[in-house]
Amino acid sequence: MTKDVELKRKEHEAVREGVGYYDFTHQLLDVLGPDGGKFLDKVFVNSILGLEVGKAAYSTMLNEDGIIIDDVIIFRVEEERYWVSTLYIKELIEWLDAHKDGEDVNYEDITSKVTMFAVQGPKSRDLINKLVDESIEDLKFFSIADNTVGDLDIKVARAGYTGELGFELYVPTEKKELLEEELKKAGEEFGLCPVTTDVIVSSLPAEKGYVLMSDLKDTNPLEVGYGWTVRWDSEFIGKEALTAAKEAGISRDLLGFEIEAEDVEINPDDKVYAGDKEVGHVTKYTYGFTVGKNIGYALVDTSEVKEGDTVQVGSDKIETKLRDRVFYDKENKRIRG
């Protein structure tokens, strides 16, 4: 095993079994104004205006063809203020600019002004409670609240992208070193592990069935299991096309697959076959350290194959069986613990 793989395993297992932290490279849009919620409801598929202050929602943003062009987390941090967490803020702002139509709303890229540390793992709550001045014991999943660490004003969100109990600490960027120093101090007794490798976007989220935009490319929410996010009784960009797709019947699904052999090379965009017929393509492939095997996602034609069917993947046509893409903690006991 190479040193790189050994380090990935160590960091992955620290998050699964203890607690790890990292400075997450998200981008953050501050949306402010009386029409902020109404405007976001027009742009995203589920109810943002309906969020209570201190709550968050996962949502997708569609183009007029009903195709996903971004997936985000949105926090309602004040009555008329929302934070939108994305990885594509330039494109998001351009889209908002193109669809703003007289709404009393302003938005600003505050990525450089706010740093977020993700603190993830079964020991994360105990660590955070040692760090902050007000207990976060009762902070619910997908909630955000103000807190302090001595003289530091921070926000604590119960959220994450690892499939574990986890929290996110938001602090003004000029104070990030102070918070990190206090975090490391508080974390000593819990064996806090800094996460430096790509496990935060590969093995950890892949085991849990979480997606990146590379998995969602050219799909609509119904094809990737996100129909539950769609607010059908309201108007949003792409609704007409998405409604038509729903009525026509969904013909694709984003499923999982496993490869037992460790030395098999499979890449995103590799073809998926049923016999000699091409039935889809791979969107993700990585090693899952907790499940102990190579795992991946495939976007497939459900008129040809379905969950439980045997297919062949990649140029070498490796045989595997399609399955649900959640490989770990399907009941969400870990993140809601």
C-alpha positions as CSV (number, residue, x, y, z in Angstrom):
1,M,0.0,0.0,0.0
2,T,1.4,3.4,-1.0
3,K,1.9,6.2,1.6
4,D,-0.8,8.2,-0.2
5,V,-3.4,5.4,0.2
6,E,-2.3,4.8,3.8
7,L,-2.9,8.5,4.6
8,K,-6.3,8.4,2.8
9,R,-7.3,5.4,4.9
10,K,-6.1,7.0,8.1
11,E,-8.1,10.2,7.4
12,H,-11.2,8.3,6.2
13,E,-11.2,6.1,9.3
14,A,-10.7,9.1,11.6
15,V,-13.9,10.6,10.3
16,R,-15.8,7.3,10.5
17,E,-14.6,6.3,13.9
18,G,-13.5,9.5,15.7
19,V,-13.3,13.0,14.5
20,G,-11.6,14.9,11.6
21,Y,-11.6,18.5,10.4
22,Y,-10.8,20.4,7.3
23,D,-11.1,23.9,5.9
24,F,-13.7,23.3,3.2
25,T,-13.3,25.0,-0.1
26,H,-16.9,25.9,-0.6
27,Q,-18.1,29.2,-2.0
28,L,-20.7,31.3,-0.2
29,L,-23.3,33.7,-1.5
30,D,-25.0,36.2,0.9
31,V,-28.6,36.9,-0.3
32,L,-30.3,39.8,1.5
33,G,-33.6,41.7,1.1
34,P,-37.4,41.6,1.5
35,D,-37.8,39.5,-1.6
36,G,-34.8,37.2,-1.0
37,G,-36.8,34.1,-0.2
38,K,-39.3,34.8,-3.0
39,F,-36.4,35.2,-5.5
40,L,-34.7,32.0,-4.4
41,D,-38.0,30.1,-4.7
42,K,-38.1,31.2,-8.4
43,V,-34.6,29.9,-9.0
44,F,-34.5,26.7,-6.9
45,V,-36.9,23.7,-6.9
46,N,-38.0,23.6,-3.3
47,S,-39.4,26.0,-0.7
48,I,-36.7,28.4,0.5
49,L,-39.1,31.2,1.6
50,G,-40.8,28.5,3.8
51,L,-37.6,27.8,5.7
52,E,-37.6,28.8,9.4
53,V,-34.8,31.1,10.5
54,G,-31.9,28.9,11.5
55,K,-32.8,26.0,9.1
56,A,-31.3,24.8,5.9
57,A,-32.4,23.0,2.7
58,Y,-30.7,21.0,0.0
59,S,-31.8,22.1,-3.5
60,T,-31.1,22.0,-7.1
61,M,-31.2,24.8,-9.7
62,L,-32.5,24.0,-13.2
63,N,-32.3,25.6,-16.6
64,E,-35.4,26.0,-18.7
65,D,-35.1,22.4,-20.0
66,G,-35.4,21.1,-16.4
67,I,-31.8,20.0,-16.3
68,I,-29.7,20.5,-13.1
69,I,-27.1,23.3,-13.4
70,D,-26.2,23.5,-9.7
71,D,-26.9,21.8,-6.4
72,V,-26.5,23.8,-3.2
73,I,-27.2,24.0,0.5
74,I,-29.2,27.1,1.5
75,F,-29.3,28.4,5.1
76,R,-31.8,31.0,6.3
77,V,-29.6,32.9,8.7
78,E,-31.9,35.8,9.4
79,E,-35.5,36.7,8.5
80,E,-34.3,38.4,5.3
81,R,-30.9,36.9,4.8
82,Y,-29.9,33.6,3.2
83,W,-26.5,31.9,2.7
84,V,-26.2,29.8,-0.5
85,S,-23.3,27.3,-0.4
86,T,-22.1,26.3,-3.8
87,L,-19.0,25.2,-5.7
88,Y,-19.9,27.3,-8.8
89,I,-20.5,30.8,-7.5
90,K,-19.5,32.7,-10.7
91,E,-22.1,30.7,-12.7
92,L,-24.7,31.1,-9.9
93,I,-24.3,34.8,-9.8
94,E,-24.6,35.0,-13.6
95,W,-27.8,33.0,-13.5
96,L,-29.3,35.1,-10.7
97,D,-28.4,38.3,-12.6
98,A,-30.1,36.9,-15.8
99,H,-33.3,36.1,-13.9
100,K,-33.6,39.0,-11.5
101,D,-36.8,40.9,-12.5
102,G,-37.6,43.8,-10.1
103,E,-37.2,41.8,-6.9
104,D,-36.0,43.7,-3.8
105,V,-33.0,41.5,-3.3
106,N,-29.2,41.9,-3.3
107,Y,-26.5,39.2,-3.3
108,E,-22.8,39.2,-2.7
109,D,-20.0,36.7,-3.0
110,I,-18.6,36.5,0.6
111,T,-16.4,33.5,0.1
112,S,-13.2,35.5,0.9
113,K,-14.9,36.9,4.0
114,V,-16.1,33.7,5.7
115,T,-14.1,30.5,6.4
116,M,-15.8,27.3,7.2
117,F,-14.2,24.4,9.1
118,A,-16.0,21.1,8.8
119,V,-15.7,19.0,11.9
120,Q,-17.0,15.5,11.2
121,G,-17.2,12.2,13.0
122,P,-19.0,10.4,15.9
123,K,-16.9,12.4,18.4
124,S,-17.6,15.8,16.8
125,R,-20.5,16.9,19.1
126,D,-18.4,16.3,22.2
127,L,-15.5,18.2,20.7
128,I,-17.7,21.2,19.6
129,N,-19.3,21.3,23.0
130,K,-15.9,21.6,24.6
131,L,-15.0,24.3,22.1
132,V,-18.0,26.7,22.2
133,D,-19.5,28.7,25.0
134,E,-23.2,27.6,24.4
135,S,-24.0,23.9,24.2
136,I,-24.9,22.6,20.7
137,E,-26.4,19.4,22.3
138,D,-29.9,20.2,20.9
139,L,-28.8,21.6,17.5
140,K,-30.9,19.6,15.0
141,F,-29.7,18.3,11.6
142,F,-29.6,21.0,8.9
143,S,-29.8,23.8,11.5
144,I,-27.5,26.8,12.0
145,A,-27.0,29.0,15.1
146,D,-24.8,31.8,16.5
147,N,-22.3,30.8,19.1
148,T,-19.0,32.1,20.6
149,V,-15.6,30.8,21.3
150,G,-14.4,33.3,23.9
151,D,-14.3,36.6,22.0
152,L,-14.8,34.9,18.7
153,D,-18.3,35.2,17.1
154,I,-19.0,32.1,15.0
155,K,-21.9,30.2,13.5
156,V,-22.3,26.5,14.0
157,A,-24.3,24.4,11.5
158,R,-25.1,20.8,12.0
159,A,-24.3,19.5,8.5
160,G,-21.6,17.9,6.4
161,Y,-20.7,15.8,3.4
162,T,-19.2,12.7,5.0
163,G,-22.2,10.6,6.1
164,E,-21.3,11.1,9.8
165,L,-22.5,13.2,12.7
166,G,-20.9,16.5,11.8
167,F,-20.8,20.2,12.2
168,E,-19.6,23.2,10.2
169,L,-18.0,26.3,12.0
170,Y,-18.3,29.6,10.1
171,V,-15.9,32.4,11.2
172,P,-14.7,35.7,9.7
173,T,-11.7,34.8,7.6
174,E,-9.4,37.2,9.4
175,K,-10.1,35.2,12.6
176,K,-9.7,31.7,11.1
177,E,-6.3,31.1,12.6
178,L,-7.6,31.9,16.1
179,L,-10.5,29.5,15.7
180,E,-8.3,26.7,14.2
181,E,-5.9,27.1,17.1
182,E,-8.8,26.7,19.6
183,L,-10.2,23.8,17.7
184,K,-6.9,21.9,17.7
185,K,-6.6,22.5,21.5
186,A,-10.1,21.3,22.2
187,G,-9.6,18.4,19.8
188,E,-6.5,17.0,21.5
189,E,-8.3,14.6,23.9
190,F,-10.5,13.4,21.0
191,G,-7.6,12.6,18.7
192,L,-8.7,15.3,16.2
193,C,-7.3,14.4,12.8
194,P,-6.7,17.1,10.1
195,V,-8.0,15.8,6.8
196,T,-5.7,16.8,3.9
197,T,-6.5,14.3,1.1
198,D,-9.4,14.0,-1.3
199,V,-11.4,11.6,0.9
200,I,-13.7,14.5,1.6
201,V,-15.0,14.4,-2.0
202,S,-14.2,10.8,-2.8
203,S,-14.5,7.8,-0.4
204,L,-16.5,9.4,2.4
205,P,-19.4,10.9,0.4
206,A,-19.4,8.1,-2.2
207,E,-20.1,5.5,0.4
208,K,-23.0,7.5,1.6
209,G,-24.5,8.0,-1.9
210,Y,-23.8,11.8,-2.0
211,V,-23.3,13.5,-5.3
212,L,-21.1,16.0,-7.1
213,M,-22.2,18.0,-10.1
214,S,-20.2,15.6,-12.2
215,D,-22.7,12.9,-11.2
216,L,-25.7,15.1,-12.0
217,K,-24.5,16.3,-15.4
218,D,-27.4,16.5,-17.9
219,T,-29.9,15.0,-15.5
220,N,-33.1,16.3,-13.9
221,P,-33.9,15.8,-10.2
222,L,-36.3,12.9,-10.8
223,E,-33.6,10.9,-12.5
224,V,-31.2,11.0,-9.6
225,G,-33.5,10.4,-6.6
226,Y,-34.2,14.0,-5.7
227,G,-37.9,14.2,-6.6
228,W,-38.6,14.8,-2.9
229,T,-37.0,18.2,-3.2
230,V,-39.4,19.5,-5.9
231,R,-42.1,21.9,-4.8
232,W,-44.8,21.1,-7.5
233,D,-47.3,23.6,-6.2
234,S,-45.1,26.6,-6.9
235,E,-43.4,28.2,-9.9
236,F,-39.7,27.8,-10.6
237,I,-37.4,28.0,-13.6
238,G,-37.6,24.7,-15.4
239,K,-40.9,23.5,-13.9
240,E,-42.7,23.2,-17.2
241,A,-40.0,20.9,-18.7
242,L,-39.7,18.9,-15.4
243,T,-43.4,18.4,-15.3
244,A,-43.4,17.1,-18.9
245,A,-40.5,14.7,-18.0
246,K,-42.5,13.5,-15.0
247,E,-45.6,12.9,-17.1
248,A,-43.6,11.1,-19.8
249,G,-42.0,8.8,-17.2
250,I,-38.5,8.7,-15.9
251,S,-36.2,6.5,-17.9
252,R,-32.9,6.9,-16.2
253,D,-31.6,6.3,-12.7
254,L,-28.3,7.0,-10.8
255,L,-27.4,3.6,-9.3
256,G,-24.4,2.1,-7.5
257,F,-22.1,-0.8,-8.3
258,E,-19.3,-2.6,-6.5
259,I,-16.1,-4.2,-7.8
260,E,-14.4,-6.7,-5.5
261,A,-11.0,-6.8,-7.3
262,E,-8.7,-4.0,-6.1
263,D,-6.7,-3.5,-9.3
264,V,-9.5,-2.8,-11.8
265,E,-9.3,0.6,-13.6
266,I,-12.7,2.2,-14.3
267,N,-13.1,5.9,-15.1
268,P,-15.9,8.4,-15.2
269,D,-17.7,8.4,-18.6
270,D,-16.7,4.7,-19.1
271,K,-19.6,2.9,-20.7
272,V,-22.0,0.5,-19.0
273,Y,-23.3,-2.5,-21.0
274,A,-26.0,-5.1,-20.8
275,G,-24.6,-7.8,-23.0
276,D,-23.5,-6.0,-26.2
277,K,-25.9,-3.0,-25.6
278,E,-24.7,0.2,-24.1
279,V,-27.1,1.2,-21.3
280,G,-25.4,4.0,-19.5
281,H,-22.1,5.4,-18.2
282,V,-20.1,5.6,-15.1
283,T,-20.1,9.0,-13.2
284,K,-17.9,8.1,-10.2
285,Y,-15.5,5.3,-9.1
286,T,-13.4,5.2,-6.0
287,Y,-12.3,2.9,-3.2
288,G,-14.6,2.8,-0.1
289,F,-12.4,2.2,2.9
290,T,-15.3,1.4,5.2
291,V,-17.1,-1.0,2.8
292,G,-13.8,-2.5,1.8
293,K,-14.2,-2.5,-2.0
294,N,-14.2,-0.3,-5.1
295,I,-17.5,1.4,-5.5
296,G,-19.1,3.6,-8.2
297,Y,-22.2,5.2,-9.6
298,A,-23.7,4.6,-13.0
299,L,-26.4,6.6,-14.8
300,V,-28.4,4.0,-16.6
301,D,-31.4,3.6,-18.9
302,T,-34.1,2.0,-16.8
303,S,-35.9,0.8,-19.9
304,E,-33.0,-1.5,-20.3
305,V,-31.7,-2.3,-16.8
306,K,-32.7,-1.8,-13.2
307,E,-31.4,-2.3,-9.7
308,G,-30.3,-5.9,-9.2
309,D,-29.5,-6.5,-12.8
310,T,-26.0,-7.6,-13.9
311,V,-24.1,-5.3,-16.2
312,Q,-20.6,-4.9,-17.6
313,V,-18.6,-1.8,-16.8
314,G,-15.6,-0.1,-18.6
315,S,-13.5,-1.0,-21.5
316,D,-12.7,-4.4,-20.0
317,K,-16.4,-5.0,-19.4
318,I,-16.0,-6.0,-15.8
319,E,-19.2,-7.7,-14.6
320,T,-21.0,-6.2,-11.6
321,K,-24.6,-5.9,-10.3
322,L,-26.5,-2.6,-10.1
323,R,-27.6,-1.6,-6.6
324,D,-28.8,1.3,-4.6
325,R,-26.0,3.9,-4.5
326,V,-26.1,4.3,-0.7
327,F,-23.4,1.8,0.5
328,Y,-23.2,3.0,4.1
329,D,-25.8,3.8,6.8
330,K,-28.9,3.8,4.6
331,E,-31.1,4.5,7.6
332,N,-29.1,7.8,8.4
333,K,-28.5,6.7,12.0
334,R,-25.0,8.2,11.9
335,I,-25.8,11.7,10.7
336,R,-28.9,12.0,12.9
337,G,-27.3,10.4,16.0
